[in-house]
C-alpha cells in the first residue's frame, strides 16, 4: 500500500490556511506559486477528493479539506517533535528553538545574547515570538515556544516546564496631555477612569483563557496588538490606561504623556523566565546566558 500523504503536502496545506492564499503560502515557504498549486493538485489526485472549492473568486477549503488539515496538523506537530528528538539523540543539539518574549520587554538584551549564541555554531535555527500577557505562558505549554521571557504571574498547572523569577515591572497610569483626565484632580478615582475609554493590549493566548488587566466594569475598550501600540494610542488620546513606568516616563519626558496618580494603583507585575523541561544543549546555553540578566535590563530605558 502506497502512502498518499506527505509531510510536505501537509505543510503546504497548513501554510495556505494560515496565510490566506496560495501566493502568500508560497512566499512563506520560499517557493513559487506554481509549485504550491502543483502540490495541492497532486494531493487531490492521489486522494481522489477535492480539498478546495474553486467556484468563487477565492479558493476555500472543502469539508474534507478542513478535516485533513485538522488531523494533518497533529501529524506535522508529531513529525516536528520526532525530528527534534532524533537530532537531540544524535547530537544533543536542537534543530530549532523558539523563544517567546513579552511585549513589555526590549529585544536588545536578547539580540546581544543571540550574537554570542551564533558564535557557538550550534547550527540551531532560532524563532522569536512576541507574546502579550498570558500568551507568554500559552506559547510555552502549547509548544509554540521552548523558552518564554517575561511570562507574568504564576504559571498554569500541568507541568512540563521549569521557571525562575526574572523580576518585577511597575505600572503607572498615563494619559495624553489633551485628554480630559489630564485636568481631573488627583488621585483619580475608579469612577473618574471608568467614564473614559481604556486601551488594552490583547492577550495573545490561543489555548489558555485570555486575560485583561486594569479594565473597569462597563468601561469602553480599544483593543490593540501590544504595549507599543497601546502607548501610541494613549499618546493620540484614543484612550487611557497603565503602562510600564519606564516607558511612560520616556514619553512623559517628551511631553507626549502625563503620569497621573490614581486612588487604586495597579500592583507590580511579577515576571518569570520559563522553559520546557526537555531542552538540549542550545537551550541550556541560552538559559545560562539569561541567568546573568534581570528584568531591569529588559525594560525600556
N, C-alpha and C positions, 0 to 999 in steps of 0.2 A: 504494500500500500504506500503510495507516494504522499508526502506531506504537502498540502496545497497552500499552507500559510507560511509566511516567513517573517522573521523579526523586522526585516527591512520594510516589508509591506505594511506591517502594523505601525511602524514608526511614521511612515508617510500618512497613513490614515489619521493617526493621532495629531500630526502636525497640521493637516488640513482643518481638522476640527478646532484646534487651538488658535490657529492663525486666521481662520475665517475664509480662506480662499486657496485655490491651487497655486496661484502665483506667490502668495505670501508664504505658503508652506515650502515652496521651492527655495525661496530666499533664506528661510530659517534653516533649511537643511543643506544650504550651499550647493543646490542642484538647479538644473534648468527646468522650466515648467513642463517641457515635453517629457522629461524623464518621470516627473510626478504623474502626469496623465497616463503614461505607458504602464507604470507600476500598478495604478488602480485598475486600469482596463484588464491587465493580465490577471490580477487577483479576482476580478469579477468573472472573467472567463474560466479560470481554474475552479472557482466555487460554483459556477453556474447560477449566480444570483446578481441582482443589481444592488450595488451599495449606495449609489447616488441617484436621486431623481433629477434629471437634467431637463425637465419640461419647462421650467421657468427661466428667468434671467440668471439665476444663481443656482448652482448645483447644491442640493440638500441631501443629507443622509436619509436613506430609507429606514424603515423599522429594523430590517435585517442589518443595515449598516450600523445603526445605533447599538444593536446588541453585540455585533462583532467588535465594535470599538470599546464598549464597556468591559467585555471579557478580555479583549486584547490588551487593555491597559494593565490588567493583572499579570498577563504574560510578560509584557515589557518590563514591569517592575521586577518580576521574578528573574528575568534574564539579566537585567542590570545588576541585581544583587548577586547573582551567580558569578557574573564576570568579576565583580569586585572581590568576592570570596576567593575565587581561583587565583586572582592576581595577588591577594594578600597571602594565600597559602604558599605561592611560589616565591614571592619576594618580600612579603611583609609590608609592601607599599601599595596604597590605594591607587586605582586607575583615575578616579575622580574624587573630589571633595567639595562639598557645598558649605558655605559659611553664610549664615543669616546675621545681619546686623540691624539693630533697632534704628528706626528713622530719626530718633532724637540724638544719635551719636554721629560724630565726624568719621569720615572714611580714612583720613590721612594717617592715623596711627596704624591702621590695618594695612594700608598700602606700604608703609615702611617695613612692616613685618614680611609682607609678600615679596618685597625686593630681596630680603635675606633668604626667604624660602626658595625662590627660584635659583638662587646661587648654590643651593644644596643639590640641585639636579635630581630631584626625586622623579621627575617625569610625570607628576600628578597634575591633571587638569583641575583648575580652581574655578568655581562658580560662586559669585556673590549675589546675595538676595537682600533686598530692603524689605523689612517687615515692620508692621505697625501694631503696637500694643500686644495683645495676646497672640498675634501672628508669629512672634518670635518663639513662643513655646510650640505653637501649632506646627511650624516648619520642622521642628525637631522630632516631635512624636509621629508625624506623618511621613517622615523620611525625605522631606524636601531639603533638609539641612543636616549636616553632620555635627556642626558647631553653631551655637547661637550666642551672639554677643549682645548683652543689654536686655535679656529677657526679664520682664518686670514681674515682681511679686513671686509668690511661691509657685513652683511648677505643678502641672497637672498630675493626678495619680496615674499609675500604670507602670512606672519604672522604665528601664531600658536606657536611662541616661544618668549622668552624673553632673553636679553643678557646684559652683563656688561663688561666693559673693564677689561682685565687681565693685559695688559702691552704691551711693545714693544720688538722686537728682532732685534738686529743689525746683519747684514750680512757682511762678508768680502770675498774678492776674494782669493782663495787659490790654490796652485799648488804643485806638488811633486818637491823636490829639483832637481830631474833629468830631469824635464820637460823643453822643450825649452823656455817656457815663464819665467822660473826662471832666465834666463840670459838677457831678454829684458829690456832695461832701463825703469824706472818708470817715470810718470804713464803710465800704459798700455792703449793703445787706443782700441776702439771697433774693429778697423781693425786688430790690433795685436791679439786680442782674437778670432776674427772670423775665423782665419786661423787654429784653433785647436778645437778638439772635446770637446763638453760640456757634463758634466754628469748631468742628470736631474732626480730628484725623481718624478716618475709618479703620477699624480693626481689620487686619488682613488675614485673619483666621479662615481656613477653609473647612475645618472639621470641628474644632472646638467652638463653643458658643461665643460669638463676638461680644466684646465688652465696650462700654463707654465710660468716660470719666469726666467729672466737672460739669455735667449737664443737669439742670434742674427740671423737675416735673413741669410739663407744659411749655417748656422753652422751645422756641423755633430753633432749628438746627441747619447749618450749612455743612455738609459732609465733604471733606477734601481728602486727597490721597495720602498725605503725610505731613509731618511737622513743618518742613519748609513751606509747603503750600498753605498751611494753617497760618503761619506767621505773615505771609504775604496778604492773605485775605483780611487779617486783622489790621495790617498797615493800611489797606484800602478802605477800612471802615465797614466791611461787609458783615462783621460780627465781632464778638469778644471771646475771651477765654484765657486759659492758662498756657503758659509757655515755659520751657526750661529757663531758669534765671539768667544764665549766661547769654542765651540767645535773645531774650527780652532786653537785657541791659545793652547788648550790642546795638539793637535797633533804637532803644531809648536814647543812647548817646548820639545817634544821628538825627534825632528829632522825629523819628517815624512812629514811635510808640510811647505811651505813658504807662508806667507801672503803678498800679493802684492798690491800696490796702483794702482787704476785704474782711468782713466780720468772721467768716468761717473759712480760713485758708485751706488749700489743698495740701494734704500731707506729702512728705517726701516720698519719692518712688524708689524702691529698692530694686537694683538691677543685678542680674546674675550672668555669668558665663556658664553655659551648659553644653554638654556634648554627649553624643551617642557612645555607649559603652563598648562598642566592638571595633573601635578605630585601629588603624595600623600606624606605621612609622611616620607618615606625613602628618597625620592628626596629632600624634604625640609631640612632634617637633613644634607644630603651631601652638599647642597648648602650653608648652614650656615657655615660648616667647610671650604668650598672652598673660602668663603668670606675672610677668615683670611690669605690667602696666595696670593702672586702676581706672575707675570711672572718670576721674577728672581729666585724664589725658584724652579721653574721647569726646568730652563736652566742647561745644563751640567756644572759641577764645574771644 
